[in-house]
């Protein structure tokens, strides 16, 4: 899989999910022989989000499996892994606990 093919897969995924990241030929994409949660090689694409005052990395990382030719998961701007086949029900209890430990006020 070429970088361009990986970018196209990430772009299609982004469009389906409604993420507001920028993915183009200049987007940082690196090929790794292996990646946690992926069978075989994977492209890791670091796509910038629009400017925001919310703390985080200001990017979404798309992990594209070379073998499966799909986005296996993303790492959101807060560093949490989200898999496309999981229902997005908001934060898990563990994620909320982690946010509390980091000093965030979390509404229950």
N, CA, C and O atoms as CSV, one atom per row, in Angstrom:
chain,resi,resn,atom,element,x,y,z
A,1,UNK,N,N,0.855,-1.170,0.000
A,1,UNK,CA,C,0.000,0.000,0.000
A,1,UNK,C,C,0.902,1.235,0.000
A,1,UNK,O,O,1.866,1.326,0.760
A,2,UNK,N,N,0.563,2.165,-0.861
A,2,UNK,CA,C,1.325,3.410,-0.919
A,2,UNK,C,C,0.781,4.411,0.095
A,2,UNK,O,O,-0.309,4.241,0.641
A,3,UNK,N,N,1.566,5.457,0.332
A,3,UNK,CA,C,1.108,6.530,1.214
A,3,UNK,C,C,-0.192,7.123,0.676
A,3,UNK,O,O,-1.125,7.367,1.441
A,4,UNK,N,N,-0.256,7.354,-0.618
A,4,UNK,CA,C,-1.451,7.944,-1.223
A,4,UNK,C,C,-2.683,7.071,-0.984
A,4,UNK,O,O,-3.757,7.592,-0.680
A,5,UNK,N,N,-2.543,5.758,-1.117
A,5,UNK,CA,C,-3.677,4.859,-0.864
A,5,UNK,C,C,-4.109,4.937,0.601
A,5,UNK,O,O,-5.304,4.958,0.894
A,6,UNK,N,N,-3.150,4.982,1.515
A,6,UNK,CA,C,-3.475,5.090,2.934
A,6,UNK,C,C,-4.198,6.404,3.226
A,6,UNK,O,O,-5.155,6.427,4.000
A,7,UNK,N,N,-3.749,7.486,2.616
A,7,UNK,CA,C,-4.411,8.785,2.789
A,7,UNK,C,C,-5.838,8.752,2.254
A,7,UNK,O,O,-6.740,9.340,2.849
A,8,UNK,N,N,-6.043,8.067,1.135
A,8,UNK,CA,C,-7.391,7.953,0.569
A,8,UNK,C,C,-8.319,7.158,1.493
A,8,UNK,O,O,-9.486,7.515,1.657
A,9,UNK,N,N,-7.806,6.087,2.093
A,9,UNK,CA,C,-8.608,5.290,3.037
A,9,UNK,C,C,-8.956,6.139,4.260
A,9,UNK,O,O,-10.098,6.135,4.719
A,10,UNK,N,N,-7.970,6.864,4.783
A,10,UNK,CA,C,-8.222,7.725,5.945
A,10,UNK,C,C,-9.210,8.841,5.597
A,10,UNK,O,O,-10.063,9.188,6.414
A,11,UNK,N,N,-9.101,9.397,4.408
A,11,UNK,CA,C,-10.009,10.466,3.981
A,11,UNK,C,C,-11.442,9.957,3.883
A,11,UNK,O,O,-12.371,10.624,4.338
A,12,UNK,N,N,-11.624,8.787,3.294
A,12,UNK,CA,C,-12.976,8.207,3.178
A,12,UNK,C,C,-13.556,7.933,4.568
A,12,UNK,O,O,-14.736,8.186,4.811
A,13,UNK,N,N,-12.730,7.416,5.475
A,13,UNK,CA,C,-13.170,7.158,6.839
A,13,UNK,C,C,-13.549,8.467,7.523
A,13,UNK,O,O,-14.599,8.563,8.158
A,14,UNK,N,N,-12.699,9.461,7.391
A,14,UNK,CA,C,-12.956,10.782,7.982
A,14,UNK,C,C,-14.295,11.336,7.494
A,14,UNK,O,O,-15.089,11.847,8.284
A,15,UNK,N,N,-14.532,11.231,6.210
A,15,UNK,CA,C,-15.781,11.752,5.639
A,15,UNK,C,C,-17.001,10.999,6.171
A,15,UNK,O,O,-18.027,11.614,6.465
A,16,UNK,N,N,-16.899,9.680,6.298
A,16,UNK,CA,C,-18.022,8.884,6.838
A,16,UNK,C,C,-18.299,9.235,8.297
A,16,UNK,O,O,-19.455,9.279,8.718
A,17,UNK,N,N,-17.246,9.485,9.064
A,17,UNK,CA,C,-17.389,9.756,10.492
A,17,UNK,C,C,-17.681,11.222,10.793
A,17,UNK,O,O,-18.126,11.552,11.893
A,18,UNK,N,N,-17.435,12.097,9.834
A,18,UNK,CA,C,-17.685,13.519,10.040
A,18,UNK,C,C,-16.599,14.254,10.808
A,18,UNK,O,O,-16.852,15.327,11.357
A,19,UNK,N,N,-15.394,13.697,10.857
A,19,UNK,CA,C,-14.291,14.374,11.532
A,19,UNK,C,C,-13.847,15.571,10.697
A,19,UNK,O,O,-13.964,15.559,9.472
A,20,UNK,N,N,-13.342,16.594,11.358
A,20,UNK,CA,C,-12.951,17.826,10.671
A,20,UNK,C,C,-11.438,17.951,10.532
A,20,UNK,O,O,-10.891,19.043,10.681
A,21,UNK,N,N,-10.772,16.863,10.253
A,21,UNK,CA,C,-9.321,16.903,10.081
A,21,UNK,C,C,-8.965,17.251,8.647
A,21,UNK,O,O,-9.770,17.104,7.727
A,22,UNK,N,N,-7.739,17.715,8.485
A,22,UNK,CA,C,-7.209,18.008,7.156
A,22,UNK,C,C,-6.317,16.851,6.730
A,22,UNK,O,O,-5.334,16.535,7.400
A,23,UNK,N,N,-6.665,16.221,5.609
A,23,UNK,CA,C,-5.839,15.145,5.051
A,23,UNK,C,C,-5.561,15.492,3.601
A,23,UNK,O,O,-6.479,15.597,2.786
A,24,UNK,N,N,-4.284,15.669,3.287
A,24,UNK,CA,C,-3.873,15.944,1.918
A,24,UNK,C,C,-2.477,15.365,1.712
A,24,UNK,O,O,-1.961,14.670,2.587
A,25,UNK,N,N,-1.864,15.643,0.569
A,25,UNK,CA,C,-0.553,15.058,0.252
A,25,UNK,C,C,0.520,15.449,1.260
A,25,UNK,O,O,1.514,14.737,1.398
A,26,UNK,N,N,0.343,16.569,1.973
A,26,UNK,CA,C,1.323,17.022,2.946
A,26,UNK,C,C,1.107,16.486,4.352
A,26,UNK,O,O,1.900,16.774,5.249
A,27,UNK,N,N,0.046,15.710,4.562
A,27,UNK,CA,C,-0.260,15.171,5.883
A,27,UNK,C,C,0.801,14.148,6.283
A,27,UNK,O,O,1.206,13.305,5.483
A,28,UNK,N,N,1.240,14.242,7.538
A,28,UNK,CA,C,2.270,13.329,8.050
A,28,UNK,C,C,1.727,11.902,8.074
A,28,UNK,O,O,0.726,11.624,8.734
A,29,UNK,N,N,2.386,11.008,7.358
A,29,UNK,CA,C,1.999,9.592,7.321
A,29,UNK,C,C,3.271,8.754,7.351
A,29,UNK,O,O,4.189,8.956,6.556
A,30,UNK,N,N,3.303,7.810,8.287
A,30,UNK,CA,C,4.486,6.956,8.435
A,30,UNK,C,C,4.074,5.495,8.406
A,30,UNK,O,O,3.065,5.107,8.996
A,31,UNK,N,N,4.864,4.694,7.714
A,31,UNK,CA,C,4.611,3.264,7.608
A,31,UNK,C,C,5.412,2.535,8.683
A,31,UNK,O,O,6.618,2.740,8.814
A,32,UNK,N,N,4.730,1.682,9.452
A,32,UNK,CA,C,5.371,0.880,10.490
A,32,UNK,C,C,5.187,-0.597,10.156
A,32,UNK,O,O,4.137,-0.999,9.656
A,33,UNK,N,N,6.212,-1.403,10.434
A,33,UNK,CA,C,6.136,-2.845,10.190
A,33,UNK,C,C,5.068,-3.503,11.042
A,33,UNK,O,O,4.444,-4.480,10.627
A,34,UNK,N,N,4.859,-2.959,12.245
A,34,UNK,CA,C,3.830,-3.485,13.130
A,34,UNK,C,C,3.305,-2.347,13.995
A,34,UNK,O,O,3.968,-1.333,14.212
A,35,UNK,N,N,2.100,-2.556,14.471
A,35,UNK,CA,C,1.442,-1.555,15.299
A,35,UNK,C,C,0.490,-2.287,16.226
A,35,UNK,O,O,-0.156,-3.249,15.809
A,36,UNK,N,N,0.391,-1.857,17.461
A,36,UNK,CA,C,-0.512,-2.506,18.404
A,36,UNK,C,C,-1.935,-2.535,17.842
A,36,UNK,O,O,-2.442,-1.529,17.347
A,37,UNK,N,N,-2.564,-3.701,17.928
A,37,UNK,CA,C,-3.947,-3.847,17.487
A,37,UNK,C,C,-4.127,-4.015,15.991
A,37,UNK,O,O,-5.253,-4.000,15.494
A,38,UNK,N,N,-3.028,-4.176,15.266
A,38,UNK,CA,C,-3.088,-4.318,13.814
A,38,UNK,C,C,-2.273,-5.542,13.413
A,38,UNK,O,O,-1.162,-5.743,13.903
A,39,UNK,N,N,-2.827,-6.357,12.524
A,39,UNK,CA,C,-2.086,-7.488,11.982
A,39,UNK,C,C,-1.246,-6.986,10.817
A,39,UNK,O,O,-1.783,-6.485,9.829
A,40,UNK,N,N,0.068,-7.121,10.932
A,40,UNK,CA,C,0.951,-6.684,9.860
A,40,UNK,C,C,1.273,-5.200,9.932
A,40,UNK,O,O,1.145,-4.565,10.978
A,41,UNK,N,N,1.694,-4.668,8.795
A,41,UNK,CA,C,2.117,-3.272,8.710
A,41,UNK,C,C,0.919,-2.321,8.788
A,41,UNK,O,O,-0.222,-2.694,8.516
A,42,UNK,N,N,1.227,-1.081,9.171
A,42,UNK,CA,C,0.178,-0.066,9.264
A,42,UNK,C,C,0.753,1.306,8.953
A,42,UNK,O,O,1.896,1.617,9.289
A,43,UNK,N,N,-0.060,2.106,8.312
A,43,UNK,CA,C,0.247,3.518,8.130
A,43,UNK,C,C,-0.355,4.276,9.301
A,43,UNK,O,O,-1.507,4.048,9.672
A,44,UNK,N,N,0.423,5.175,9.879
A,44,UNK,CA,C,-0.047,6.025,10.968
A,44,UNK,C,C,-0.096,7.444,10.419
A,44,UNK,O,O,0.929,8.031,10.071
A,45,UNK,N,N,-1.311,7.979,10.351
A,45,UNK,CA,C,-1.556,9.270,9.717
A,45,UNK,C,C,-1.982,10.270,10.785
A,45,UNK,O,O,-3.002,10.091,11.450
A,46,UNK,N,N,-1.198,11.308,10.935
A,46,UNK,CA,C,-1.436,12.343,11.946
A,46,UNK,C,C,-2.086,13.542,11.259
A,46,UNK,O,O,-1.401,14.351,10.633
A,47,UNK,N,N,-3.414,13.654,11.379
A,47,UNK,CA,C,-4.163,14.680,10.665
A,47,UNK,C,C,-4.577,15.815,11.597
A,47,UNK,O,O,-5.198,15.567,12.630
A,48,UNK,N,N,-4.242,17.055,11.247
A,48,UNK,CA,C,-4.564,18.178,12.124
A,48,UNK,C,C,-6.055,18.505,12.166
A,48,UNK,O,O,-6.772,18.392,11.172
A,49,UNK,N,N,-6.489,18.915,13.355
A,49,UNK,CA,C,-7.845,19.410,13.569
A,49,UNK,C,C,-7.842,20.930,13.416
A,49,UNK,O,O,-6.779,21.549,13.479
A,50,UNK,N,N,-9.005,21.541,13.217
A,50,UNK,CA,C,-9.050,23.006,13.187
A,50,UNK,C,C,-8.576,23.582,14.527
A,50,UNK,O,O,-8.651,22.901,15.549
A,51,UNK,N,N,-8.095,24.811,14.532
A,51,UNK,CA,C,-7.649,25.432,15.792
A,51,UNK,C,C,-8.750,25.394,16.847
A,51,UNK,O,O,-9.931,25.564,16.543
A,52,UNK,N,N,-8.335,25.167,18.103
A,52,UNK,CA,C,-9.282,25.034,19.191
A,52,UNK,C,C,-8.629,25.467,20.495
A,52,UNK,O,O,-7.405,25.444,20.627
A,53,UNK,N,N,-9.455,25.863,21.457
A,53,UNK,CA,C,-8.943,26.203,22.777
A,53,UNK,C,C,-8.971,24.996,23.708
A,53,UNK,O,O,-8.506,25.087,24.844
A,54,UNK,N,N,-9.507,23.870,23.246
A,54,UNK,CA,C,-9.582,22.659,24.048
A,54,UNK,C,C,-8.204,21.995,24.070
A,54,UNK,O,O,-7.546,21.869,23.037
A,55,UNK,N,N,-7.779,21.571,25.270
A,55,UNK,CA,C,-6.478,20.926,25.371
A,55,UNK,C,C,-6.476,19.582,24.659
A,55,UNK,O,O,-7.491,18.887,24.604
A,56,UNK,N,N,-5.341,19.238,24.126
A,56,UNK,CA,C,-5.167,17.976,23.418
A,56,UNK,C,C,-4.065,18.149,22.404
A,56,UNK,O,O,-3.343,19.146,22.422
A,57,UNK,N,N,-3.934,17.188,21.527
A,57,UNK,CA,C,-2.848,17.217,20.561
A,57,UNK,C,C,-3.170,18.024,19.317
A,57,UNK,O,O,-2.280,18.266,18.502
A,58,UNK,N,N,-4.418,18.448,19.145
A,58,UNK,CA,C,-4.865,19.159,17.947
A,58,UNK,C,C,-4.778,18.294,16.693
A,58,UNK,O,O,-4.734,18.807,15.575
A,59,UNK,N,N,-4.754,16.975,16.890
A,59,UNK,CA,C,-4.734,16.043,15.759
A,59,UNK,C,C,-5.605,14.834,16.076
A,59,UNK,O,O,-5.924,14.555,17.231
A,60,UNK,N,N,-5.971,14.138,15.031
A,60,UNK,CA,C,-6.515,12.789,15.148
A,60,UNK,C,C,-5.541,11.893,14.400
A,60,UNK,O,O,-5.122,12.213,13.288
A,61,UNK,N,N,-5.186,10.784,15.006
A,61,UNK,CA,C,-4.276,9.833,14.375
A,61,UNK,C,C,-5.090,8.672,13.826
A,61,UNK,O,O,-5.801,7.993,14.567
A,62,UNK,N,N,-4.979,8.451,12.531
A,62,UNK,CA,C,-5.657,7.334,11.868
A,62,UNK,C,C,-4.651,6.208,11.696
A,62,UNK,O,O,-3.567,6.429,11.157
A,63,UNK,N,N,-4.990,5.005,12.145
A,63,UNK,CA,C,-4.120,3.845,11.992
A,63,UNK,C,C,-4.746,2.956,10.922
A,63,UNK,O,O,-5.787,2.335,11.135
A,64,UNK,N,N,-4.083,2.911,9.762
A,64,UNK,CA,C,-4.610,2.217,8.586
A,64,UNK,C,C,-3.855,0.905,8.393
A,64,UNK,O,O,-2.638,0.905,8.208
A,65,UNK,N,N,-4.576,-0.207,8.437
A,65,UNK,CA,C,-3.987,-1.526,8.237
A,65,UNK,C,C,-3.690,-1.752,6.758
A,65,UNK,O,O,-4.556,-1.568,5.902
A,66,UNK,N,N,-2.451,-2.155,6.471
A,66,UNK,CA,C,-2.075,-2.484,5.096
A,66,UNK,C,C,-2.779,-3.769,4.660
A,66,UNK,O,O,-3.254,-3.865,3.529
A,67,UNK,N,N,-2.846,-4.753,5.555
A,67,UNK,CA,C,-3.459,-6.046,5.234
A,67,UNK,C,C,-4.972,-5.903,5.008
A,67,UNK,O,O,-5.504,-6.400,4.015
A,68,UNK,N,N,-5.655,-5.223,5.931
A,68,UNK,CA,C,-7.116,-5.103,5.869
A,68,UNK,C,C,-7.593,-3.963,4.969
A,68,UNK,O,O,-8.758,-3.912,4.576
A,69,UNK,N,N,-6.667,-3.042,4.648
A,69,UNK,CA,C,-6.995,-1.886,3.806
A,69,UNK,C,C,-8.159,-1.081,4.382
A,69,UNK,O,O,-9.117,-0.747,3.685
A,70,UNK,N,N,-8.041,-0.781,5.689
A,70,UNK,CA,C,-9.078,0.005,6.364
A,70,UNK,C,C,-8.471,0.688,7.596
A,70,UNK,O,O,-7.379,0.341,8.046
A,71,UNK,N,N,-9.203,1.657,8.118
A,71,UNK,CA,C,-8.804,2.275,9.378
A,71,UNK,C,C,-9.168,1.295,10.483
A,71,UNK,O,O,-10.342,0.978,10.674
A,72,UNK,N,N,-8.169,0.817,11.207
A,72,UNK,CA,C,-8.406,-0.116,12.309
A,72,UNK,C,C,-8.885,0.636,13.543
A,72,UNK,O,O,-9.772,0.172,14.259
A,73,UNK,N,N,-8.294,1.794,13.784
A,73,UNK,CA,C,-8.726,2.632,14.903
A,73,UNK,C,C,-8.147,4.023,14.735
A,73,UNK,O,O,-7.256,4.251,13.917
A,74,UNK,N,N,-8.675,4.959,15.533
A,74,UNK,CA,C,-8.105,6.290,15.600
A,74,UNK,C,C,-7.623,6.520,17.029
A,74,UNK,O,O,-8.053,5.847,17.965
A,75,UNK,N,N,-6.740,7.466,17.168
A,75,UNK,CA,C,-6.355,7.976,18.477
A,75,UNK,C,C,-6.809,9.421,18.482
A,75,UNK,O,O,-6.293,10.247,17.729
A,76,UNK,N,N,-7.792,9.730,19.349
A,76,UNK,CA,C,-8.346,11.075,19.323
A,76,UNK,C,C,-7.373,12.074,19.942
A,76,UNK,O,O,-6.304,11.699,20.424
A,77,UNK,N,N,-7.755,13.339,19.924
A,77,UNK,CA,C,-6.848,14.394,20.376
A,77,UNK,C,C,-6.520,14.305,21.859
A,77,UNK,O,O,-5.559,14.925,22.313
A,78,UNK,N,N,-7.298,13.548,22.620
A,78,UNK,CA,C,-7.011,13.348,24.042
A,78,UNK,C,C,-6.174,12.100,24.290
A,78,UNK,O,O,-5.831,11.801,25.434
A,79,UNK,N,N,-5.843,11.370,23.228
A,79,UNK,CA,C,-5.010,10.186,23.359
A,79,UNK,C,C,-5.766,8.887,23.562
A,79,UNK,O,O,-5.160,7.850,23.831
A,80,UNK,N,N,-7.098,8.933,23.434
A,80,UNK,CA,C,-7.907,7.730,23.612
A,80,UNK,C,C,-8.094,7.010,22.280
A,80,UNK,O,O,-8.326,7.639,21.248
A,81,UNK,N,N,-7.990,5.689,22.318
A,81,UNK,CA,C,-8.206,4.868,21.126
A,81,UNK,C,C,-9.698,4.666,20.928
A,81,UNK,O,O,-10.420,4.335,21.869
A,82,UNK,N,N,-10.151,4.865,19.710
A,82,UNK,CA,C,-11.545,4.614,19.334
A,82,UNK,C,C,-11.537,3.714,18.109
A,82,UNK,O,O,-10.886,4.013,17.108
A,83,UNK,N,N,-12.260,2.621,18.197
A,83,UNK,CA,C,-12.357,1.670,17.082
A,83,UNK,C,C,-13.659,1.903,16.326
A,83,UNK,O,O,-14.704,2.127,16.938
A,84,UNK,N,N,-13.599,1.852,15.009
A,84,UNK,CA,C,-14.801,2.149,14.221
A,84,UNK,C,C,-15.940,1.164,14.427
A,84,UNK,O,O,-17.097,1.514,14.196
A,85,UNK,N,N,-15.647,-0.059,14.855
A,85,UNK,CA,C,-16.702,-1.054,15.032
A,85,UNK,C,C,-17.336,-0.999,16.415
A,85,UNK,O,O,-18.277,-1.743,16.691
A,86,UNK,N,N,-16.834,-0.125,17.289
A,86,UNK,CA,C,-17.424,0.037,18.613
A,86,UNK,C,C,-18.429,1.173,18.583
A,86,UNK,O,O,-18.191,2.195,17.939
A,87,UNK,N,N,-19.530,1.010,19.261
A,87,UNK,CA,C,-20.489,2.095,19.373
A,87,UNK,C,C,-19.852,3.219,20.175
A,87,UNK,O,O,-19.190,2.972,21.184
A,88,UNK,N,N,-20.048,4.439,19.733
A,88,UNK,CA,C,-19.510,5.581,20.462
A,88,UNK,C,C,-20.550,6.042,21.458
A,88,UNK,O,O,-21.459,6.803,21.126
A,89,UNK,N,N,-20.405,5.572,22.679
A,89,UNK,CA,C,-21.355,5.905,23.730
A,89,UNK,C,C,-20.771,6.970,24.650
A,89,UNK,O,O,-21.181,7.089,25.804
A,90,UNK,N,N,-19.812,7.747,24.141
A,90,UNK,CA,C,-19.150,8.722,24.986
A,90,UNK,C,C,-17.966,8.082,25.663
A,90,UNK,O,O,-17.418,7.098,25.165
A,91,UNK,N,N,-17.566,8.624,26.785
A,91,UNK,CA,C,-16.415,8.102,27.504
A,91,UNK,C,C,-16.798,6.879,28.320
A,91,UNK,O,O,-17.897,6.802,28.869
A,92,UNK,N,N,-15.881,5.926,28.393
A,92,UNK,CA,C,-16.081,4.765,29.268
A,92,UNK,C,C,-15.821,5.203,30.709
A,92,UNK,O,O,-15.278,6.282,30.947
A,93,UNK,N,N,-16.207,4.366,31.663
A,93,UNK,CA,C,-15.953,4.664,33.072
A,93,UNK,C,C,-14.458,4.820,33.334
A,93,UNK,O,O,-14.053,5.705,34.089
A,94,UNK,N,N,-13.636,3.971,32.721
A,94,UNK,CA,C,-12.187,4.064,32.902
A,94,UNK,C,C,-11.650,5.385,32.353
A,94,UNK,O,O,-10.788,6.016,32.963
A,95,UNK,N,N,-12.173,5.798,31.188
A,95,UNK,CA,C,-11.735,7.061,30.602
A,95,UNK,C,C,-12.142,8.241,31.493
A,95,UNK,O,O,-11.365,9.179,31.671
A,96,UNK,N,N,-13.350,8.196,32.047
A,96,UNK,CA,C,-13.795,9.262,32.951
A,96,UNK,C,C,-12.921,9.307,34.202
A,96,UNK,O,O,-12.558,10.390,34.660
A,97,UNK,N,N,-12.579,8.146,34.760
A,97,UNK,CA,C,-11.690,8.102,35.924
A,97,UNK,C,C,-10.325,8.698,35.596
A,97,UNK,O,O,-9.743,9.430,36.397
A,98,UNK,N,N,-9.827,8.376,34.414
A,98,UNK,CA,C,-8.527,8.901,34.003
A,98,UNK,C,C,-8.581,10.425,33.868
A,98,UNK,O,O,-7.645,11.119,34.265
A,99,UNK,N,N,-9.666,10.938,33.313
A,99,UNK,CA,C,-9.821,12.392,33.209
A,99,UNK,C,C,-9.880,13.043,34.586
A,99,UNK,O,O,-9.275,14.092,34.805
A,100,UNK,N,N,-10.606,12.422,35.511
A,100,UNK,CA,C,-10.673,12.942,36.883
A,100,UNK,C,C,-9.277,12.972,37.521
A,100,UNK,O,O,-8.908,13.945,38.178
A,101,UNK,N,N,-8.510,11.898,37.321
A,101,UNK,CA,C,-7.155,11.818,37.881
A,101,UNK,C,C,-6.249,12.892,37.300
A,101,UNK,O,O,-5.307,13.334,37.958
A,102,UNK,N,N,-6.527,13.317,36.067
A,102,UNK,CA,C,-5.739,14.363,35.436
A,102,UNK,C,C,-6.174,15.758,35.889
A,102,UNK,O,O,-5.572,16.760,35.500
A,103,UNK,N,N,-7.233,15.814,36.721
A,103,UNK,CA,C,-7.654,17.097,37.262
A,103,UNK,C,C,-8.836,17.741,36.586
A,103,UNK,O,O,-9.189,18.873,36.916
A,104,UNK,N,N,-9.469,17.045,35.635
A,104,UNK,CA,C,-10.632,17.605,34.958
A,104,UNK,C,C,-11.873,17.427,35.819
A,104,UNK,O,O,-12.021,16.414,36.503
A,105,UNK,N,N,-12.761,18.411,35.784
A,105,UNK,CA,C,-14.063,18.296,36.423
A,105,UNK,C,C,-14.970,17.547,35.461
A,105,UNK,O,O,-15.241,18.024,34.359
A,106,UNK,N,N,-15.439,16.382,35.871
A,106,UNK,CA,C,-16.261,15.544,35.010
A,106,UNK,C,C,-17.661,15.491,35.586
A,106,UNK,O,O,-17.858,15.132,36.747
A,107,UNK,N,N,-18.640,15.856,34.754
A,107,UNK,CA,C,-20.032,15.797,35.190
A,107,UNK,C,C,-20.526,14.365,35.064
A,107,UNK,O,O,-20.270,13.711,34.054
A,108,UNK,N,N,-21.217,13.879,36.057
A,108,UNK,CA,C,-21.752,12.514,36.013
A,108,UNK,C,C,-23.142,12.496,35.414
A,108,UNK,O,O,-23.751,11.433,35.297
